[in-house]
């Protein structure tokens, strides 16, 4: 069995940094910034979890796993054990990925809509194969090699291949037994079809369309997306209006269920035609799954939709989405279309700030295609 131990900061849910869940014991960067890139390690992101572990350079996969070639970029079917140290300085197993893919180099799902959404990772697995143990049940200890001897646990590195004799004959068999027999609760949420199709059972409001819609919007605004979705799903059973469909698609988007959100947004467009809010939803979805061509397509549709609108807000949106298209073309190495976008922007930009951005775009062209 291929196995990998990863030492990360301690968190409750690894579903983003919040007031209630801040990373601790993750090194100087975490201490100084109050942030850890592993904070999303157990978030269901469109059916997968993407695991980050801090390390320098490439992983020497060929030195630790059989049949891996020197320049092979990844290895599949790895059991990844996530380890962290709590506020009592106790190092524990916090969770694991089964059937994971481990990459030699750090990976990134790059967002062209918002750079803060860039997702960095080294490991990925299906969300259904990812298990996060609740804080109070994290009882399996992992020793520190500095205290108990080389090969007996995690060393100074944030990763350990568990390839010592002690690990192979004593530690790993116990871990496998622990994992196979674990029947406790899980702290992570996996968005199954069953969960995403739940409805409200309360008979007092389950037949009141307007009440259901209002309650769904209320919970959506409170960022209780799972509950909001139940209200919207129930309203849809009464009447499948464009508003209800949009609310469902938007909620699925908020839950990072992009593949499920896309066809519903598209159904809204089929019913009522192009609408900026709906197209923006599709842009976010396609950006989230790194479908560059579709992101360009829907950004272009918004630009076309706003062609005859000379309001300040419309001009800003046109400029923003045109710049997004430009960035993607540069990323794809498409110089011709990148230059074409600059030419289009120059036809309508008139403020000094926008002109500075255009000059920067021209410099980007030079740096990427002329030097």
VOKEKE-122897 format. One record per residue (C-alpha): x, y, z negated; residue in one letter. Coordinates in steps of 0.02 Angstrom, whole numbers, padded with zeros to 5 digits, always signed. Layout:
BEGIN
XYZa;...
END
This chain:
BEGIN
+00000+00000+00000x;+00061+00174+00044x;+00046+00292-00103x;+00092+00472-00141x;+00087+00568-00304x;+00059+00757-00294x;+00081+00875-00440x;-00032+01028-00432x;-00105+01162-00547x;-00240+01109-00669x;-00419+01160-00627x;-00594+01100-00668x;-00668+01088-00494x;-00538+01137-00362x;-00679+01225-00270x;-00606+01400-00272x;-00542+01516-00408x;-00684+01585-00516x;-00701+01667-00687x;-00741+01496-00758x;-00609+01399-00663x;-00436+01475-00652x;-00278+01373-00612x;-00151+01345-00749x;+00019+01259-00761x;+00054+01275-00577x;+00220+01364-00581x;+00277+01544-00573x;+00172+01591-00420x;+00012+01536-00507x;+00062+01624-00668x;+00099+01787-00578x;-00047+01789-00457x;-00183+01691-00545x;-00207+01594-00384x;-00159+01423-00318x;-00175+01365-00138x;-00231+01196-00205x;-00386+01280-00276x;-00491+01207-00133x;-00420+01030-00138x;-00588+00950-00181x;-00705+01063-00082x;-00809+00973+00049x;-00758+01071+00204x;-00864+01009+00348x;-00852+00829+00290x;-00669+00829+00240x;-00558+00882+00097x;-00394+00969+00133x;-00261+00948+00001x;-00122+01072-00029x;+00035+01033-00127x;+00176+01159-00145x;+00341+01101-00073x;+00485+01165+00030x;+00524+01096+00201x;+00462+00939+00286x;+00418+00774+00205x;+00540+00635+00248x;+00403+00510+00284x;+00518+00387+00372x;+00623+00366+00215x;+00478+00311+00107x;+00350+00223+00217x;+00373+00073+00329x;+00355+00087+00517x;+00361+00277+00515x;+00476+00349+00647x;+00595+00492+00610x;+00495+00627+00698x;+00322+00555+00672x;+00210+00699+00620x;+00093+00605+00502x;+00049+00441+00420x;-00126+00375+00391x;-00208+00266+00258x;-00115+00337+00108x;-00183+00334-00069x;-00146+00507-00137x;-00145+00528-00325x;-00170+00708-00384x;-00083+00746-00548x;-00090+00903-00657x;-00044+00964-00831x;-00180+01029-00947x;-00171+01166-01079x;-00107+01039-01206x;+00042+01002-01094x;-00027+00829-01054x;+00000+00768-00876x;-00150+00671-00812x;-00223+00600-00653x;-00357+00725-00602x;-00416+00636-00445x;-00369+00542-00288x;-00395+00533-00100x;-00419+00363-00020x;-00372+00329+00163x;-00287+00498+00174x;-00179+00568+00314x;-00017+00644+00253x;+00074+00766+00367x;+00261+00791+00380x;+00239+00979+00398x;+00118+01099+00317x;-00041+01120+00419x;-00160+01268+00436x;-00337+01291+00498x;-00313+01470+00552x;-00460+01590+00543x;-00472+01728+00672x;-00624+01804+00586x;-00545+01832+00416x;-00363+01794+00374x;-00412+01760+00194x;-00502+01605+00258x;-00342+01526+00324x;-00338+01349+00253x;-00164+01278+00216x;-00144+01093+00181x;-00027+00946+00188x;-00154+00806+00164x;-00329+00773+00228x;-00463+00642+00196x;-00648+00617+00222x;-00743+00703+00081x;-00829+00539+00039x;-00658+00464+00004x;-00608+00600-00119x;-00636+00581-00306x;-00614+00716-00438x;-00624+00663-00619x;-00714+00783-00739x;-00597+00871-00861x;-00655+00778-01015x;-00628+00609-00931x;-00451+00639-00868x;-00368+00515-00983x;-00244+00421-00872x;-00070+00487-00917x;+00073+00509-00795x;+00245+00522-00876x;+00377+00650-00838x;+00539+00573-00779x;+00638+00707-00870x;+00571+00638-01034x;+00555+00452-01000x;+00689+00417-00871x;+00713+00419-00683x;+00581+00325-00584x;+00456+00319-00727x;+00349+00467-00672x;+00344+00638-00590x;+00512+00723-00573x;+00552+00905-00536x;+00480+00891-00361x;+00294+00917-00336x;+00283+00751-00244x;+00335+00575-00290x;+00325+00423-00179x;+00312+00301-00323x;+00446+00192-00245x;+00543+00145-00402x;+00537-00031-00471x;+00443+00030-00624x;+00313+00116-00517x;+00288-00033-00402x;+00275-00166-00536x;+00198-00076-00684x;+00127+00097-00652x;+00043+00079-00482x;-00047-00085-00522x;-00122+00000-00675x;-00175+00149-00570x;-00255+00037-00440x;-00350-00053-00577x;-00404+00114-00652x;-00467+00178-00484x;-00555+00016-00437x;-00645+00010-00605x;-00684+00194-00624x;-00872+00214-00639x;-00883+00383-00724x;-00954+00543-00655x;-00865+00646-00522x;-00833+00832-00531x;-00831+00862-00342x;-00983+00873-00229x;-00998+00780-00064x;-01132+00847+00051x;-01223+00692+00113x;-01372+00698+00231x;-01482+00647+00085x;-01422+00792-00022x;-01441+00920+00117x;-01619+00866+00156x;-01688+00876-00021x;-01849+00973-00050x;-01941+01053-00197x;-02053+00932-00289x;-02148+01065-00389x;-02326+01053-00323x;-02368+01229-00385x;-02259+01310-00253x;-02218+01170-00129x;-02363+01226-00018x;-02335+01414-00032x;-02232+01460+00121x;-02194+01641+00073x;-02152+01595-00107x;-02034+01459-00048x;-01947+01577+00071x;-01930+01714-00060x;-01863+01593-00190x;-01739+01523-00065x;-01674+01696-00022x;-01662+01739-00207x;-01555+01586-00244x;-01452+01614-00088x;-01410+01790-00146x;-01362+01716-00315x;-01245+01597-00220x;-01341+01445-00280x;-01340+01374-00106x;-01393+01196-00144x;-01551+01254-00232x;-01585+01384-00096x;-01575+01248+00035x;-01708+01145-00055x;-01829+01291-00047x;-01793+01324+00137x;-01810+01138+00180x;-01980+01134+00094x;-02037+01290+00186x;-01984+01211+00350x;-02103+01066+00318x;-02247+01191+00315x;-02195+01293+00466x;-02035+01290+00567x;-02013+01476+00601x;-01854+01558+00667x;-01832+01642+00497x;-01835+01477+00405x;-01717+01396+00529x;-01597+01542+00515x;-01599+01531+00325x;-01562+01344+00331x;-01420+01369+00456x;-01348+01513+00356x;-01353+01411+00195x;-01267+01263+00278x;-01135+01386+00339x;-01111+01449+00161x;-01084+01268+00109x;-00953+01247+00247x;-01063+01118+00334x;-01021+01193+00503x;-01066+01043+00613x;-01239+01037+00535x;-01264+01224+00543x;-01221+01246+00728x;-01370+01155+00808x;-01493+01248+00695x;-01420+01418+00739x;-01429+01367+00922x;-01611+01316+00900x;-01648+01491+00833x;-01570+01565+00990x;-01671+01448+01100x;-01830+01510+01016x;-01800+01698+01005x;-01650+01732+01117x;-01483+01811+01073x;-01478+01898+00905x;-01322+01973+00827x;-01350+01891+00656x;-01373+01719+00734x;-01224+01738+00851x;-01117+01797+00705x;-01165+01637+00614x;-01108+01533+00762x;-00945+01630+00772x;-00910+01589+00589x;-00953+01406+00618x;-00843+01384+00770x;-00702+01481+00688x;-00718+01364+00538x;-00696+01208+00645x;-00558+01290+00749x;-00654+01281+00912x;-00566+01427+00995x;-00660+01422+01160x;-00831+01429+01077x;-00773+01566+00960x;-00722+01669+01112x;-00887+01630+01198x;-00995+01693+01056x;-00885+01843+01019x;-00905+01889+01202x;-01094+01869+01188x;-01099+01993+01045x;-00994+02116+01142x;-01112+02100+01290x;-01264+02116+01177x;-01197+02280+01110x;-01145+02347+01280x;-01280+02479+01291x;-01280+02524+01106x;-01178+02681+01074x;-01207+02688+00886x;-01054+02697+00774x;-01093+02528+00696x;-01111+02445+00866x;-00948+02520+00927x;-00859+02455+00772x;-00931+02281+00799x;-00882+02281+00984x;-00706+02333+00938x;-00692+02203+00799x;-00751+02057+00906x;-00647+02113+01055x;-00494+02113+00942x;-00541+01939+00881x;-00549+01878+01061x;-00380+01958+01095x;-00300+01870+00945x;-00365+01701+01002x;-00302+01726+01180x;-00129+01769+01113x;-00136+01614+01002x;-00182+01509+01154x;-00042+01587+01257x;-00165+01662+01381x;-00077+01824+01430x;-00194+01866+01575x;-00352+01867+01471x;-00266+01951+01323x;-00217+02096+01437x;-00393+02101+01509x;-00465+02125+01334x;-00349+02274+01304x;-00408+02351+01468x;-00590+02331+01416x;-00561+02405+01244x;-00474+02557+01316x;-00633+02601+01412x;-00729+02644+01254x;-00609+02676+01108x;-00591+02859+01066x;-00540+02876+00883x;-00358+02885+00832x;-00362+02732+00719x;-00428+02621+00858x;-00298+02689+00978x;-00161+02641+00856x;-00231+02463+00852x;-00229+02458+01042x;-00046+02511+01043x;-00009+02372+00919x;-00098+02249+01034x;+00015+02304+01178x;+00167+02274+01067x;+00101+02101+01027x;+00090+02065+01213x;+00272+02117+01233x;+00331+02013+01086x;+00239+01857+01142x;+00251+01862+01330x;+00387+01982+01387x;+00536+01961+01272x;
END
